[in-house]
């Protein structure tokens, strides 16, 4: 990941104060994570990739849950 794409301390501070920015940050990072997982899925299978995919999926679920909680009245998964 290029350094310009890293989340800064200023971004985190703003996300704590600004719910709309927090939602945007969560959404953008969930999209980036899903794109990376899709790329790994297409890569040559290996134990390392399997572990990375598993960890990525766990993180994606956590990000999706935080995103859902940040949106009032968002539908819940069954």
N, CA and C of each residue as an Amber inpcrd file, in Angstrom:
protein
   234
   0.8540000  -1.1750000   0.0000000   0.0000000   0.0000000   0.0000000
   0.8960000   1.2320000   0.0000000   0.6450000   2.1520000  -0.9160000
   1.4380000   3.3840000  -0.9320000   1.2180000   4.1790000   0.3470000
   2.2660000   4.8580000   0.7630000   2.1860000   5.6200000   2.0130000
   1.0530000   6.6420000   1.9840000   0.7500000   7.2060000   0.8030000
  -0.3080000   8.2000000   0.6830000  -1.6740000   7.6150000   1.0390000
  -1.8200000   6.2760000   0.9560000  -3.0950000   5.6280000   1.2500000
  -3.2620000   5.2810000   2.7260000  -2.2040000   5.4610000   3.5130000
  -2.2940000   5.1240000   4.9240000  -3.1770000   6.1170000   5.6650000
  -3.8650000   5.6240000   6.6620000  -4.7000000   6.4860000   7.4900000
  -3.7960000   7.1910000   8.4910000  -3.9240000   8.4820000   8.5760000
  -3.0830000   9.2800000   9.4590000  -3.7490000   9.4540000  10.8240000
  -2.9720000   9.9240000  11.7700000  -3.5190000  10.2420000  13.0930000
  -4.5880000  11.3320000  12.9700000  -4.3710000  12.2640000  12.0620000
  -5.3570000  13.3330000  11.8460000  -6.6690000  12.7490000  11.3180000
  -6.5800000  11.7540000  10.4300000  -7.7850000  11.0910000   9.9220000
  -8.5480000  10.4230000  11.0670000  -7.8080000   9.7370000  11.9360000
  -8.4460000   9.0510000  13.0620000  -9.1040000  10.0470000  14.0130000
  -8.4290000  11.1450000  14.2730000  -9.0010000  12.1740000  15.1490000
 -10.2750000  12.7510000  14.5260000 -10.2250000  13.0260000  13.2380000
 -11.4060000  13.5650000  12.5590000 -12.5420000  12.5420000  12.5690000
 -12.2150000  11.2680000  12.3740000 -13.2400000  10.2220000  12.3720000
 -13.9370000  10.1280000  13.7260000 -13.2140000  10.4060000  14.7940000
 -13.8230000  10.3830000  16.1310000 -14.8200000  11.5230000  16.3220000
 -14.5730000  12.6510000  15.6460000 -15.4320000  13.8370000  15.7920000
 -16.5500000  13.9010000  14.7620000 -16.3210000  13.3270000  13.5830000
 -17.2010000  13.5330000  12.4310000 -17.7820000  12.1980000  11.9640000
 -19.0400000  11.9000000  12.3160000 -19.6460000  10.6240000  11.9390000
 -19.6790000  10.3870000  10.4180000 -19.9070000  11.4210000   9.6400000
 -19.9470000  11.2510000   8.1790000 -18.5700000  10.8690000   7.6450000
 -17.5240000  11.4970000   8.1680000 -16.1700000  11.1600000   7.7500000
 -15.8150000   9.7430000   8.1980000 -16.2410000   9.3670000   9.4110000
 -15.9900000   8.0170000   9.9160000 -16.6330000   6.9820000   8.9960000
 -17.8660000   7.2360000   8.5870000 -18.5630000   6.3240000   7.6760000
 -17.8200000   6.2310000   6.3370000 -17.3870000   7.3650000   5.8160000
 -16.6430000   7.3860000   4.5540000 -15.3360000   6.5990000   4.6840000
 -14.6230000   6.8050000   5.7730000 -13.3560000   6.1200000   6.0110000
 -13.5680000   4.6130000   6.1110000 -14.5850000   4.1960000   6.8530000
 -14.8930000   2.7770000   6.9700000 -15.2610000   2.1790000   5.6170000
 -16.0840000   2.8830000   4.8640000 -16.5240000   2.3910000   3.5550000
 -15.3460000   2.2420000   2.6030000 -14.5140000   3.2650000   2.5150000
 -13.3660000   3.2190000   1.6070000 -12.4060000   2.0960000   1.9770000
 -12.1700000   1.9140000   3.2550000 -11.2340000   0.8780000   3.6740000
 -11.8210000  -0.5150000   3.5330000 -13.1160000  -0.6680000   3.7140000
 -13.7570000  -1.9530000   3.4620000 -13.6570000  -2.2980000   1.9800000
 -13.8840000  -1.3220000   1.1130000 -13.7690000  -1.5580000  -0.3260000
 -12.3410000  -1.9570000  -0.7080000 -11.3440000  -1.2890000  -0.1220000
  -9.9380000  -1.6270000  -0.4100000  -9.6090000  -3.0350000   0.0800000
 -10.1130000  -3.3870000   1.2570000  -9.8660000  -4.7150000   1.7960000
 -10.5120000  -5.7840000   0.9150000 -11.7370000  -5.5550000   0.4790000
 -12.4110000  -6.5320000  -0.3780000 -11.6910000  -6.6840000  -1.7230000
 -11.1760000  -5.5900000  -2.2580000 -10.4150000  -5.6660000  -3.5130000
  -9.1410000  -6.4890000  -3.3080000  -8.4680000  -6.2930000  -2.1810000
  -7.2510000  -7.0550000  -1.8930000  -7.5760000  -8.5340000  -1.6980000
  -8.6830000  -8.8300000  -1.0410000  -9.0900000 -10.2210000  -0.8620000
  -9.4120000 -10.8730000  -2.2040000 -10.0500000 -10.1410000  -3.0740000
 -10.3660000 -10.6660000  -4.4020000  -9.0870000 -10.9630000  -5.1820000
  -8.1020000 -10.0930000  -5.0580000  -6.8140000 -10.3070000  -5.7190000
  -6.1330000 -11.5610000  -5.1550000  -6.1650000 -11.7250000  -3.8480000
  -5.5870000 -12.9160000  -3.2250000  -6.3150000 -14.1830000  -3.6720000
  -7.6120000 -14.0820000  -3.8210000  -8.4160000 -15.2290000  -4.2330000
  -7.9850000 -15.7340000  -5.6090000  -7.5850000 -14.8030000  -6.4770000
  -7.1730000 -15.1690000  -7.8420000  -5.7110000 -15.6000000  -7.9060000
  -4.9600000 -15.3890000  -6.8460000  -3.5310000 -15.7340000  -6.8290000
  -3.3600000 -17.2480000  -6.7160000  -2.1480000 -17.6940000  -7.0100000
  -1.8170000 -19.1090000  -6.8890000  -2.0290000 -19.5350000  -5.4360000
  -2.7980000 -20.6000000  -5.2170000  -3.0940000 -21.0270000  -3.8440000
  -1.8370000 -21.3880000  -3.0530000  -1.8270000 -20.9770000  -1.8050000
  -0.7530000 -21.3360000  -0.8870000  -1.2830000 -21.2130000   0.5330000
  -0.5670000 -21.8170000   1.4660000  -0.9760000 -21.7270000   2.8720000
  -0.9360000 -20.2800000   3.3490000   0.0730000 -19.5270000   2.8830000
   0.1890000 -18.1170000   3.2750000  -1.0300000 -17.3380000   2.8030000
  -1.4230000 -17.5560000   1.5290000  -2.5980000 -16.8520000   1.0030000
  -3.8640000 -17.2460000   1.7560000  -3.9880000 -18.5200000   2.0900000
  -5.1720000 -18.9730000   2.8180000  -5.2820000 -18.2690000   4.1670000
  -4.1590000 -18.1450000   4.8630000  -4.1660000 -17.4440000   6.1540000
  -4.5010000 -15.9690000   5.9780000  -3.9340000 -15.3410000   4.9350000
  -4.2160000 -13.9270000   4.6860000  -5.6840000 -13.7140000   4.3490000
  -6.2520000 -14.6180000   3.5510000  -7.6700000 -14.4990000   3.2030000
  -8.5230000 -14.6520000   4.4540000  -8.2090000 -15.6280000   5.2790000
  -8.9790000 -15.8460000   6.5140000  -8.9300000 -14.6070000   7.4040000
  -7.7340000 -14.0630000   7.5990000  -7.5930000 -12.8550000   8.4250000
  -8.3170000 -11.6740000   7.7900000  -8.2200000 -11.5610000   6.4740000
  -8.8840000 -10.4650000   5.7650000 -10.3930000 -10.5400000   5.8760000
 -10.9310000 -11.7480000   5.7840000 -12.3800000 -11.9220000   5.9100000
 -12.8360000 -11.5480000   7.3170000 -12.0720000 -11.9630000   8.3280000
 -12.4220000 -11.6010000   9.7040000 -12.4200000 -10.0850000   9.8830000
 -11.4200000  -9.4220000   9.3110000 -11.3460000  -7.9720000   9.4030000
 -12.4940000  -7.3190000   8.6310000 -12.8170000  -7.8590000   7.4620000
 -13.9210000  -7.3060000   6.6610000 -15.2360000  -7.3910000   7.4210000
 -15.4570000  -8.4920000   8.1110000 -16.6820000  -8.6400000   8.9060000
 -16.7190000  -7.5910000  10.0100000 -15.5860000  -7.3850000  10.6810000
 -15.5300000  -6.3660000  11.7430000 -15.7750000  -4.9700000  11.1840000
 -15.1530000  -4.6540000  10.0360000 -15.3670000  -3.3350000   9.4270000
 -16.8250000  -3.1620000   9.0110000 -17.4060000  -4.1970000   8.4330000
 -18.8030000  -4.1170000   8.0020000 -19.7240000  -3.8970000   9.2030000
 -19.4330000  -4.5620000  10.3080000 -20.2390000  -4.3850000  11.5190000
 -20.1020000  -2.9620000  12.0560000 -18.8890000  -2.4370000  12.0740000
 -18.7040000  -1.0440000  12.5310000 -19.4240000  -0.0750000  11.6050000
 -19.3590000  -0.3440000  10.3310000 -20.0410000   0.5130000   9.3610000
 -21.5510000   0.4470000   9.5790000 -22.0710000  -0.7460000   9.8010000
 -23.5040000  -0.8900000  10.0470000 -23.9190000  -0.1450000  11.3100000
 -23.0810000  -0.2250000  12.3660000 -23.4070000   0.4870000  13.6110000
 -23.3200000   1.9930000  13.4480000 -22.5210000   2.4570000  12.4840000
 -22.3640000   3.9100000  12.2980000 -23.5420000   4.5150000  11.5430000
 -24.3790000   3.6700000  10.9600000 -25.5290000   4.1540000  10.2050000
 -26.7900000   3.8020000  11.0060000 -27.4710000   4.8110000  11.5660000
 -28.6920000   4.5210000  12.3280000 -29.7260000   3.8280000  11.4480000
 -30.4320000   2.8750000  12.0250000 -31.5130000   2.1380000  11.3450000
 -31.0160000   1.3270000  10.1520000 -29.7340000   0.9760000  10.1140000
 -29.2300000   0.1180000   9.0350000 -29.7840000  -1.2870000   9.2100000
 -30.0900000  -1.9640000   8.0930000 -30.6220000  -3.3330000   8.2220000
 -29.5500000  -4.2620000   8.7960000 -29.9910000  -5.2080000   9.5780000
 -29.1000000  -6.1970000  10.1750000 -29.0900000  -7.4470000   9.3140000
 -27.9310000  -8.1130000   9.2730000 -27.8380000  -9.3860000   8.5630000
 -28.5770000 -10.4460000   9.3810000 -29.1740000 -11.3910000   8.7000000
 -29.9300000 -12.4500000   9.3810000 -29.0170000 -13.4920000   9.9520000
